[in-house]
Amino acid sequence: MLKRPLFNQQKYLDAFIKTAQYVASLTTQQDVWSEMLKVMTHFFGSDLVAFGECRADGEIIGHHWALPEGVSCENIFTAEIKEIINEVLESGFLATHQVYAPEEYSIAILPIKQENQTTAVMLVGNRMSEPLVKELLNVYLAVAGLIGATTARLVSEAELRRHRNHLEELVEERTVELQAANKELEAFSYSVSHDLRTPLRAIDGSSGILFEDYGEKLDSQGRRLLGVIRDNTQRMGRLIEDLLTFSRLGRKEITKKDISMEKMTRDVFDEVKISAPEGKVKLHMKKLPPGFGDETLIREVLANLFSNAIKFSRNEKMSVVQVGGKGENDENVYHVKDNGVGFDMKYSDKLFGVFQRLHSEEEFKGTGVGLAIVQRIIHRHGGRVWAEGKINKGATFYFTLPLRQKEKE
């Protein structure tokens, strides 16, 4: 008759630490089952090890056995053991039992839990006639806890991989859809460019000829209606041009480089102020930090902001446009301020939408696309755009450009 050896606390503590380090490297559930057989026999000196589970049909099964020579699965996995396994699966508490196969073994049936739910059991036994000591059972329970935690980790990792693969599939599908949509947009742009602009030019040209050659034969009402046709045809032409510009911005490749914002501001302002009465526009420019972006597109941003500033302050004795900028954290913040009609801040969310206008065409001409173009350009640079204003107190438009160092990251 074999008696149980004295419990060696340091031995089992070392074995547990090795086990914890070892199971952290396991990558599949099959690895967990097979490698834990080696761990329990080599690190802990167990004579027999096995795992048990309950199938969907309710049958208790055993798998991954490590048995002494001359001992079969049938010797250990008896009807009585199956009943005990079922009780452990239901209760979540360990159980001990003595079996004869044909020598006497003291075994423990230990619950393996995931998220407080017992999903499997581990059978651990030693060839001796006395029950396993409490201290050893506590160590075995801790090992079963490691197995449960490792299993839960592997399940979570598998779920994450599944979600990641599904997300990659969705991204690929959306990319294909986006490419198809871009092709459709390009086809639409081509259609607008050629199919719509051509008849508009014909209408505008023909109405111009009609006005020049037959204007004297028309009464005042006829000339007025002809003027309405020409004005609206030209406005439609401008609207189409702005829409084409807006749609092309989403496909245009951005080539970034260092920009002298002060020089660009002076150059663009000199170009834009030509449309205003001479001597009625003034630029106040503070020191501007250099920018980093696509020079052509940033010129477009400034041109739109300056045009709006001059247009909406035309009723003032002097249109004053103030431009400033400063570095903040990982970006430069620039602003364009005017002394015009301003706007009510409760409508600020509408400013940057396509065709969104806060003033009628009769008050201030325009297509309602300029600020949408500004926003799209700045967003493509990774920046932000917003506005502040008060009615009859002017408006200030802000935009940011990330610093060159952030772009490299």
HELIX and SHEET records of a PDB file:
HELIX    1   1 GLN A    9  VAL A   23  1                                  15    
HELIX    2   2 GLN A   29  HIS A   42  1                                  14    
HELIX    3   3 CYS A   73  ILE A   76  1                                   4    
HELIX    4   4 ALA A   79  SER A   91  1                                  13    
HELIX    5   5 LYS A  134  SER A  191  1                                  58    
HELIX    6   6 VAL A  192  LEU A  196  3                                   5    
HELIX    7   7 ARG A  197  TYR A  214  1                                  18    
HELIX    8   8 GLY A  215  LYS A  217  5                                   3    
HELIX    9   9 SER A  220  LEU A  249  1                                  30    
HELIX   10  10 MET A  261  VAL A  272  1                                  12    
HELIX   11  11 LYS A  273  SER A  275  5                                   3    
HELIX   12  12 GLU A  295  LYS A  311  1                                  17    
HELIX   13  13 MET A  345  LYS A  350  5                                   6    
HELIX   14  14 GLY A  370  ARG A  380  1                                  11    
HELIX   15  15 ARG A  404  LYS A  408  1                                   5    
SHEET    1   A 5 ILE A  60  ALA A  66  0                                        
SHEET    2   A 5 LEU A  48  CYS A  54 -1                                        
SHEET    3   A 5 GLN A 117  ASN A 126 -1                                        
SHEET    4   A 5 GLU A 104  GLN A 114 -1                                        
SHEET    5   A 5 ALA A  95  TYR A 100 -1                                        
SHEET    1   B 2 LYS A 256  ILE A 259  0                                        
SHEET    2   B 2 GLY A 291  ASP A 294 -1                                        
SHEET    1   C 5 VAL A 281  MET A 285  0                                        
SHEET    2   C 5 SER A 319  GLU A 328  1                                        
SHEET    3   C 5 GLU A 331  LYS A 337 -1                                        
SHEET    4   C 5 ALA A 395  PRO A 402 -1                                        
SHEET    5   C 5 VAL A 385  GLY A 389 -1                                        
END                                                                             
